Every structure is written in structure tokens, then in C-alpha cells.
Amino acid sequence: MAKVKVGIIGTGYIGGVHAGLLARDERVQLAAVYDVNRECAEKFARAHDAQISDGPAEVIERCDAVYITTPNTQHVAASLAVIEAGKHVFCEKPLATNISDAETVYAKASKSKSVFQVGHNRRFAPVYATLKQLLSDKYTPHSAHVKMNRGELLNPVWTGDASVTGGFLFETPIHMFDMMRFLFGEVESLHAIGSTHEYSETDDFSVLLKFKSGFHATLATAADASWLFPFERVEVFSHHATLVTREMETLVCSTNLQGHFAEQSMQQLPREEKWGYVQEDRAFIDAIVNGTPPPVTALDGLMSVELVNAVYESVRTNSTITPRPVSLLAR
Ligand SMILES: NC(=O)c1ccc[n+]([C@@H]2O[C@H](COP(=O)([O-])OP(=O)(O)OC[C@H]3O[C@@H](n4cnc5c(N)ncnc54)[C@H](O)[C@@H]3O)[C@@H](O)[C@H]2O)c1
């Protein structure tokens, strides 16, 4: 069978992670790469045995599928060009950095026969996949506290520049908005308070969320905290049970009134598997080769953008916001 020719636009950190994993998939040939920084593209092409293209159009022409791994505000134009050419897209998160662009990409992706997958990798991380299974099978969740802190916005250099990220929440915290939908279902309303400290944008948020199911949660996220482990944590409260994740490292379940707990450790897994990158790349190629549905769709990407946008709107207007439901946005 002919190999799936894959291209990569944006040969930085996460492009390298995907290239390394795709090289292990015998169904794939890394055919072309492009970066605005020629030196970066050359180094990458040497490391991953790929050919450099002169621009995104050449990558698209040479490939069946394209990974878009540029900074956030550069995702939309590239996604639309790949869809337009009838090729498959793997777009890193976020899908877009505003509602109108996210809707445009979703509309085009949903009309296309090609696969479109968004890089919300945490869904595949064993801690979160196992937590989801436990919540479906055994522990009906009542409420939760979710947090994701960063120590700074310095690396990569553009992460502190809202004109490139779209705003702090569109960078790493958007993962937790997708995660809350994945674990707890659709959000009915939310109210957020934000404040500004280190950066020239709102960099600390407290959010109260009510879900369609009646479930409720709090989310805390700060860009200027510290790198105290775990930077990311989900605490779920159920009937005399507490389930806690620590980064993508451990899942703790305390299901008694003695305070005893069982800890499942994922620490020994290779990092790319622990973080779900191996599984998401495999699922993307499976969708292309076998016609299986991509597990994180453009609609999921749009819903994350809708939630992040609702938080910014709530902070701006100091009011409770009702994000549009998935039933209204789905075509
Ligand atoms: N899913 C995850 O866990 C995860 C992890 C890291 C990054 N990301 C996302 O991936 C994207 C890239 O992040 P990164 O950490 O790899 O950044 P990076 O800065 O390391 O790499 C981005 C690369 O894109 C290049 N670039 C910029 N504009 C371009 C354009 N218009 N065309 C082609 N190349 C261009 C830059 O020169 C750079 O080499 C971001 O959207 C980020 O949010 C996701």
C-alpha cells in the first residue's frame, strides 16, 4: 500500500515531536517541511530526513496530509489552504483564536471529505483516558476543581505576545476547556473574574462553570504563578470519592472515608505516550488509512474556542455568559 505522504508547516518544538513519532509509523512518509525560518527548516529536514519546500503551497502539493504546527494565529490560513486542496489536516491547538475564524474553519472542514483533527492531545493521555473511564463506569461526578498554572510566558518567545497567541487562554489553558468537555460534558453557563499582573493582558483567571448535566466546576489558571508541580491538576468529587490527576503522571483515587487511596502511576511511560501524542498521531493516520472517525474534530476545536471566548467576554462584561451549545454550532 502507498504510504501517506505527510508534510509539516512550522518546524519548531511540537513539529519535531510529531515528526519523530510519524517516523515510527511505517504507513507514513515525511515528504515535505516548511518554516518561515529557513535555518530552522534546514536543521529539521536534516534531523528527520525530509525535503524542504519553498512555501506552504508546495508542502500541500507534495503531500496527502499536513500538520500545522505554527504559532496560534498562523493556524487558520494554513488550515483553509489545506482543506481547499482536498488534503487531510492535523491542526495543533487552538483551532483558531477567534470565533469567526473557528466557525469558518469548521464550516469548510465539515464540508470536506478529508480528515480534520485538532491537537487536543490530553484526551489520549492515559491519566485522563483512565479518569474518563472511571467516571463513566463507576463514579458519577458531582463537582470538580481544575487548575493549570504556568510559571511564566517566556518559552517559546511568542507565548507572552497576545497578538501571536490570541491571548493567554488560547495557549495552554485551552487544553483544560477541551478536557472539561471531554470529562464532564457540555457547559451551560460560566462566570469568570480575571486580573492583570506580569503581562500586558489578563493573566490570572477564576472561572465558575455550570454544565448541562447539573454538574459544576471551578477552574483556576494563572500565567505568572510558578513551576510548582503539578502545574496541571483535576480534582473530581463523587459520592465519598475523590479522584485526582497530577499532570500526566499520576491518577489518585480515594474511595473510602479512611483517607486511604490508590495511586496509578504513568511515570514510567515514554513522555510522548504519557502526553497522548503517540495515540493522537496514530488515530490521525488510522482515520486517513482506515476511514475511522478522527477522535478530536474541528467541532471540538470550535467548542474550545467558544468556551475560551466566553471566559474573556465574562471578564470583560462582569456577567454570566451562556456559550452557544454544540447542537447550535454543529452542521
Ligand atoms: N498539543 C500540545 O501539547 C502542544 C505543545 C506545544 C505546542 N503546541 C502548539 O503548537 C504550535 C507551535 O508551538 P511550538 O511550541 O512548536 O512553537 P515553536 O515556536 O517551537 O515552533 C513554531 C515554528 O513555526 C514557525 N512559523 C511561524 N510562523 C510560520 C508560518 N506562517 N509558516 C511557517 N512556519 C512558521 C516558527 O519559525 C517556528 O519554527 C502552537 O500553536 C502551540 O500552541 C501544542
PDBQT file of the ligand as one rigid body, heavy atoms in Angstrom, charges set to zero:
ROOT
HETATM    1  N1  LIG A 401      -0.639  19.953  21.926  1.00  0.00    +0.000 N 
HETATM    2  C1  LIG A 401       0.383  20.305  22.657  1.00  0.00    +0.000 C 
HETATM    3  O1  LIG A 401       0.659  19.739  23.698  1.00  0.00    +0.000 OA
HETATM    4  C2  LIG A 401       1.271  21.437  22.181  1.00  0.00    +0.000 A 
HETATM    5  C3  LIG A 401       2.562  21.593  22.733  1.00  0.00    +0.000 A 
HETATM    6  C4  LIG A 401       3.350  22.640  22.254  1.00  0.00    +0.000 A 
HETATM    7  C5  LIG A 401       2.852  23.497  21.283  1.00  0.00    +0.000 A 
HETATM    8  N2  LIG A 401       1.586  23.325  20.809  1.00  0.00    +0.000 N 
HETATM    9  C6  LIG A 401       1.036  24.260  19.790  1.00  0.00    +0.000 C 
HETATM   10  O2  LIG A 401       1.793  24.090  18.607  1.00  0.00    +0.000 OA
HETATM   11  C7  LIG A 401       2.044  25.318  17.969  1.00  0.00    +0.000 C 
HETATM   12  C8  LIG A 401       3.559  25.530  17.825  1.00  0.00    +0.000 C 
HETATM   13  O3  LIG A 401       4.147  25.565  19.104  1.00  0.00    +0.000 OA
HETATM   14  P1  LIG A 401       5.709  25.279  19.304  1.00  0.00    +0.000 P 
HETATM   15  O4  LIG A 401       5.914  25.174  20.773  1.00  0.00    +0.000 OA
HETATM   16  O5  LIG A 401       6.150  24.171  18.433  1.00  0.00    +0.000 OA
HETATM   17  O6  LIG A 401       6.324  26.668  18.795  1.00  0.00    +0.000 OA
HETATM   18  P2  LIG A 401       7.773  26.924  18.175  1.00  0.00    +0.000 P 
HETATM   19  O7  LIG A 401       7.995  28.387  18.266  1.00  0.00    +0.000 OA
HETATM   20  O8  LIG A 401       8.763  25.999  18.777  1.00  0.00    +0.000 OA
HETATM   21  O9  LIG A 401       7.589  26.494  16.635  1.00  0.00    +0.000 OA
HETATM   22  C9  LIG A 401       6.799  27.213  15.735  1.00  0.00    +0.000 C 
HETATM   23  C10 LIG A 401       7.523  27.270  14.395  1.00  0.00    +0.000 C 
HETATM   24  O10 LIG A 401       6.647  27.847  13.423  1.00  0.00    +0.000 OA
HETATM   25  C11 LIG A 401       7.426  28.720  12.586  1.00  0.00    +0.000 C 
HETATM   26  N3  LIG A 401       6.497  29.649  11.941  1.00  0.00    +0.000 N 
HETATM   27  C12 LIG A 401       5.949  30.789  12.436  1.00  0.00    +0.000 A 
HETATM   28  N4  LIG A 401       5.081  31.303  11.566  1.00  0.00    +0.000 NA
HETATM   29  C13 LIG A 401       5.085  30.481  10.486  1.00  0.00    +0.000 A 
HETATM   30  C14 LIG A 401       4.400  30.486   9.245  1.00  0.00    +0.000 A 
HETATM   31  N5  LIG A 401       3.496  31.427   8.944  1.00  0.00    +0.000 N 
HETATM   32  N6  LIG A 401       4.661  29.486   8.351  1.00  0.00    +0.000 NA
HETATM   33  C15 LIG A 401       5.565  28.520   8.644  1.00  0.00    +0.000 A 
HETATM   34  N7  LIG A 401       6.247  28.470   9.800  1.00  0.00    +0.000 NA
HETATM   35  C16 LIG A 401       6.002  29.438  10.711  1.00  0.00    +0.000 A 
HETATM   36  C17 LIG A 401       8.436  29.336  13.518  1.00  0.00    +0.000 C 
HETATM   37  O11 LIG A 401       9.564  29.837  12.798  1.00  0.00    +0.000 OA
HETATM   38  C18 LIG A 401       8.781  28.150  14.418  1.00  0.00    +0.000 C 
HETATM   39  O12 LIG A 401       9.874  27.408  13.917  1.00  0.00    +0.000 OA
HETATM   40  C19 LIG A 401       1.349  26.368  18.822  1.00  0.00    +0.000 C 
HETATM   41  O13 LIG A 401       0.080  26.645  18.296  1.00  0.00    +0.000 OA
HETATM   42  C20 LIG A 401       1.211  25.724  20.179  1.00  0.00    +0.000 C 
HETATM   43  O14 LIG A 401       0.088  26.180  20.900  1.00  0.00    +0.000 OA
HETATM   44  C21 LIG A 401       0.807  22.311  21.214  1.00  0.00    +0.000 A 
ENDROOT
TORSDOF 0
